[in-house]
Amino acid sequence: MLLAACSRYDGPAPEAFDGIIYPDYVGVTVPADIAPLNFDYTSKESSDAVTTFIVGDMTVSFRGGRVRWKEGKWKRMLAAAAGSDIAVRSTVPDTSWVIHVSTDPIDDAVAYRLIEPGYEVWSKMGIYERELSSFKERALIENTEFEGCVNCHEFNRGAPDNFSLHIRGTHGATLIQNNGVIAAYDTKTDSTLGFCVYPYWHPSGKYIIYSTNSTRQSFHMQVDKLIEVFDSASDLQVYEPDSGELFTAPQVKTDEYWETFPSFSPDGRTVYFCRAAGQPIPEGLTETRYNLCKVSFNPDTGEFGDDVEVILDAASEGKSVSFPKPSYDGRYLMYTLSDYGQFSIWHHEADLWLLDLETGETRRIDEVNSPDTESFHNWSSNSRWFLFASRRDDGLFTRIYFAHIGEDGTIGKPFMLPQKEPLSFYRQLFRSYNVPTFVTGPVSLDKVNARKIINSSERVPFRFRK
């Protein structure tokens, strides 16, 4: 009975997957504090397989089509392999591979939104936190506690006590928690386009830069495209928590261009963002292409520089940039490149690219891209790991992948967020991971107080600085 249980076969992996094990952990690079890499063989013939893991004198074997680690034994094997490899041998099929174990630590957890594949209305959704050293997941906030949609969550370099979270619907607001103090804000003013979305914190915590977007969606008639999300206008604006004031500048608030997806450089003196020439919408949608731009910023005065510089002219190449994210060590800037528009998660051709800020060279990250969508991404606090959302699993739902990047720029093969029962878990998860981001410790959110604040009618207005 025990052997039969160990050799249980759960059926095929998702249709788009063609590896011998699911998830594909063959040749991946992982941190020495990651949760157990449990996996399932993808063929029924492998139900009699013997899988052996070897590090030095330490050997652990599993029999059957499933590999399920005990947490303590897995941690001991990771510790023994830190800085080297775990050798893996399988009898059915007769093959072997390695798992590289890096000594570079990864952050404590990842926070993300889980959303169902609805388009016009939202169902149950929430922001969740998942420990990376275990399978523990907890809800930070869910819309079952109020009526609305939660989105656009962002932490200051992963700091668990500083975050911005937008809520749409009947109880619409932007929740900002700064040094443990939380409040609900009305971010729309008479002098700006609309509410604050797409946030990014200044490294000092003194500012939060947002875009404000007039966003719409439409549906495609093509089989390979389900939906299109696009802007018809957008600007950049900055909020200063200490003064309670919102301000902008004509360099990043124009009628001619649409500015979106801002981020601060690690030294806080540059703002990176995407900018496109305005087009008639919807007929000009496929001609809307965003370039990667930057403008200087003075954190002492809050003033923008006079000149906006295009550092990547993607539009001239028939491409469009979204989600520019600099690494916290200042070396790289990662971005997504697609054919048009700025909501690349719905574009199957979207890939991740890496700009070397020291040399100015840019390249497609072939080590992590797939034939399907790679889109939203983020850096770990030590800049040695990055995560990204991908539809490579089945072409429909986004899953989280992690990859290591060495000091020399070498990038390891990415691995999917581990699960205790990976095949059954991902086959039965009809929700997408959305806007994943690293957090450096447990998020300190008082759910009871947050629910009370959201459900109240009180909102702190943003004051616009003239």
N, C-alpha and C positions, 0 to 999 in steps of 0.2 A: 504494500500500500504506500509506503513512504517513497519508494523508487518511482512508483507510478505518479505520485503527486509531483515529484521533482521533474518529471519528464512531460508535464502537461504542455500541450500545444494550443496556443490561443488564436490560431488562424493567421492569415497573411498580414504583413505590414501594409501601411498605406500604399496605394497603387503606384505612386511616383517613386517609391523607395526600392532600390535594387541591390542593397548590400547584403552580406551574409548574416549580419546581426542587426537588430534594431533596438535602440538607436545605433547609428554607425559610430562606434568608438574605436575603430581600427586606425591606429596611427595618430590618435589625437594627442594634444598637449593639455594637461590639466594641472591645477594647483594641488599642493600637498594637503589641502584642507577641504577638498570637495566631497560632496555626498557620494555614497557608493554608486559606482557605474553599473547598476543592474541592467541586464539586456536579455533579449529573446532572440533565438535563431529564427530565421525567416523561412526556412523550409521544413516540412514535416519530417523529412528524412533525418534531420538533425536531432530528433527526439532521443536518440541513443548516443549523442555526442558526449565525450568527456573533455571538459575545458579545464586547462591547468594554467595557473598564474605562478610565475617564478620571479623572485627577487633574491639574489644571492643564495643562501641556504634555506630561505623560506619558500614553501610550496603550498598552494591551496588549490584543490580540485573540486569541480562540480560535475555532476552527471545529469544529463537530460537537456532539453531544449530551452531551459531557462537558467540564468545565472542570477542568484539572489544572495547578496552579501549580508553577513551580520556586521553591524556597524563597527564593533570593536576590532574585528579581524581586518576589516577594510582599512581602518585607520592605521593599524600596525603595518600593513603592507605599504600604504602610502608613505609612511614615515621612513620605512626601510628603503624606498625607491626614490626619495626626494633628491633631485639633481641628476637622476639617471632614468632607467626605464623599467617598466614591468613587462616581462616577456609573457605572451599568451599563446598557448598551443591548443588546437582543436583537432579532434579525431574525425568528426563528420561535419563539414568537409575536412580533409586532411590539410590543414593550413596553419599558419602562425602569424602573429603580428605583435606590435609593441604599443604600450601606452607610455608616453613621455610624461614625467612628473617634474614640474618646475618648482624651484625654491621660491619664486616670486609669489607672495601671498595675494589672495583675492579678497575683495571686500566681504563684509559680514553677510550681506543679504542683497536681494534685488526686489524692487517694488515695481508693480505693474498694474495696469487695468485689465480686467477680463471682461470681454464684451461678446455678446451673441451676434450672429450674422444678420441683424436687422438693419434696415436702412432708414426708413421714415420714422420709426418709433424706437424707443429703447425699452429693453426688458430689464431683468435683474443684472446689475453690474456693480462693480466696486473697485476700490484700490486695495491691493493685497501685498503682503510682505512674505517673502520666502527665504528662509535661511539657506545658504549655499553649502554649509557643512552637514546638513541633514535634510529630511523631507518635510520639515515643519513649515506650514503655511498658516498665516492668520489674516483675517480681514481687518484692514485699517479703518475703512468706512465703506458702507454699502448703501445703495439707493433704496433699499427696503426700510431704511430709517427715516426717509423723507421722500418726497416726490421730485424726481429730477434726474439729471445725468451728471456724472462726475468725470472730469477729464482734465487734461493739461496740468498734470502734477509735476513738480520740479523741486529738487533739493539743492541746497548750496553745497556743491562738491560732495554730495552724498551725506551731508550732515543730517542726522536724524531728527534734530529739533528745529531746523529751519526749512520751511517748505511753503510753496504756493500751490493752491488747488482751486480749479474753477468748477463751478456748479451751474448747469443750465436748467431751465424749467421754472416751475412755480416759485421755487425758493432760490432762484438764481443769485449767485454771489461769487466772489473770489475769497476763499479762505486763505489767510496768510498767518503762519505761525513763525514768529521771530523771537529766538531765544526763549522758547517755551510759552510765549504769550500769543494767544490765538484770537482772531477777530474776523468777522465777515464784512467785506467791503463791496460797495457799489462802485465799480471802476469806470462806468460810463460818464462822460462829461459833455457839456455843450460844445466844447472846443476840440473834441476828438471824434474819430470815426465811430467808435463803439467800445465794447468791453475789452479788457485786457486778456489776451490769450498768449500761448507760446512763451512762457517765461524763461528767464535765465538770470541767475544771481551774480552780482558782482562779487569777486573773491573776498572783498572786505566785509560783505554783508550790508554795505551802506546803500546799495541800489538793487533794484530788480528791473531788468529791461524786458519789455513785452512788445509783441506786435498786437495790433488791433485789426481784425480782418472782417470783411464782409464775405462770408463763406456760403456757397451754394453746393448742391449736388444734383446730378442727373444720372440717367441710366443709359447704358449702351445696348444696341441691338446685336452686337457681335457676341458670339459664343464665348470668346476668350476674355471678354471684359464685362464685368457686372455693373460697375458703378464708377462715376467720376466725381471727385470732390475738387472744387476750385474756388478761387477768390475773384471778386469783381472789383476789389479795392483793398488796400492794406497800408498801414504806416507803422512806424516804431515809436515807442514812448517809454519813459523811464519813471519808476516810482521810487521815492525816497522815504522809507518807513519812518525815520526820525522826525521828518517835517510833515509827513502826511501829504506831500505834494506830488503831483504828476506833471512831468514836463516833456517837451519834445524839441525838435529843431527843424528848420526848413530843409536841412540836408537829408533827413530821414523821414520827412513827411511831405510828400510831393503828390501832385495830381498826375504828373507825367509818368511816374514810376510807381510800382507796387513793391513795398519793402516788407519782408517777413523773415521768420526764423532767426532772430538775433542771438548772439552769444558774445560774452566778454572773453578777451584773451586772459591767460593766467595772471599777468601783471595788472590787469584791469584797465589798461590804457588804450585798448583797441576794441572796437565792436565789429564783429564779423556778421554779415547778414546776406540774404538773398534779395535780388532786385530784378524786376522784369518791367519792360515797357508795357504800359497799359494797352489792352486789346478790347475790342467789342466782344462782349460775352452774351450768348454762348458760341457764336459763330467763329470767334477768334481763339477759342480754347486751345486747339492743337497748335496754334502759332505762339502761344504764351510760353516763353522760356526765360528762366531765371539765371542770372550770372551770380558768381560769388564776389562779394564786395567787402570793403572794410573802410572804416573811418576812425580817426583818433578820438579818444575820450579822456577828459581830465577829471579824475576821481576827486580832486580837491574842490573843484568848482561845479562839476556836473555838466560841463560844456563839451559839445561835440566840435571836432575840427572842421575846417572850412571845406575840405575837399574829400569827396568820396572816390575811392580807387577801386577799379575793377581788377581783381587779382586772378580771376578765371573767367574768360569770355566763353562760356559754354554755348550761348545762343548762336554765335557765329559758326559753331560746329553742329548745329541742329540738336543741341541737348539742353537739359535744364537741371539746375542744382537745387537741392533741398537739404535741410538738417546739417548745416556746418557746425562741427563740434571740435574745438581744439583740445588736444591732450593737455593735462594739467601740468606736465613738465615743459610745455611750450614748444615741443619739437614738431608735432604733427597737427594737421587738421583733417578730420575725416568728414566726408560728405557723401550724399547719395546723388547719382546721376541717372536721369531718365529721359525719355524722348521729349516730354513737354510737361507743363504744369508744375505744381509744387506738392501735390499729395501723392507721393510716389508709392505708398503702400498698396495702391490699386494698380500699379504698373508692373506687369510681369517682366519687363526688360530692365527694371531698376537694379543697379549694382552699387556696391560700395567702392569709393575711391579714397586715396590717401595723398594729401599734399604735404610735402616736406617743407616746413616753414624756414629751414635753414638754407636749403638749396633752391627752393622754388619749384622743384620737380614734382610732378603728380603722376600717379599711376592707378590703374584699376587693381583692386586687391583680389587677384585671381586665386589666392590661397583660400579665400572664404566665400567667394561668389558662387552661385549655382545658376542653372537655367531658368529659375524662377525668381520671385521678388526678394531682394534684400533692401531693407529700408531703414527704419529708425534705429539709431545706435547711440551708445554712450560709453564713456571711459571709466575705468576704475580709478580710485583716488591716487594710486601710485603710478598710473599710466602704463602699467605692464599688461593689462587685460582690457578688452573691450567686448561689449555685448551688442547684439543686433537682432532685429526681428526679420524672420524669413518665412516665405511660403513654400519652401522647397519640399516640405514633407508631403503635402497633398495638393498644393496649388490653391487651397481655399482658406485655410486657417494659418495665422501667424504663430510661430513658435520662437522661443528664445534660444539663441546660440551664443557661445562664448569662445573667444580666441585669445591666445597669448601673443604679445609682441615684445621682442627682446630689445635691449638697448641699441643693438645694431640694426633694428628694423625688421629682423626675421620674424615672420608670422607663422604660427603653428596651425595645424588643421583644427577647425572649430568643433565643438561638441555641444549637443543639445542639453538643455536643462535636465538633470537626472531626475527620475521618478522611481518610486518603490516598485511599482508594477508598470513599467513603461509602455508596453504594447497595448495593454487594455486601457491604460490611462489616456493615452493620446488618441486611441481609436474612439473613445467615448467622450472626449472633451470637445463639445461643439461650441466652443468659445475661443476667441483669439486673445493672445497676449498682446497688449497695446501699450506703447510708450514705456518699455522697460528701462529701469535706471538703477544703478548701484546705490546702496546705502551702507554706511560704515558701521552701523549699529542698529539696535531695535528702535523703530520710529516711536517717538514719545508723543503720541496723540491720545488725548482723553476723549474717547468716543462718546461718552455720555454728554460731556460739555459741548463737543462739536455738534452733536445732533440737536442739542438745545439751541445753539447759536444759529444753525441752519434753519430750523423750523420757526424761529422767531421772525418778526417783521423788521427788526432793527438792522440797519446796514450803515456802516461808516462810509461816508462819501469821500471819494478822492477829490482833493482841491487842485485845480489846474493852475500851475504857475505861469503867470502872464509874462 
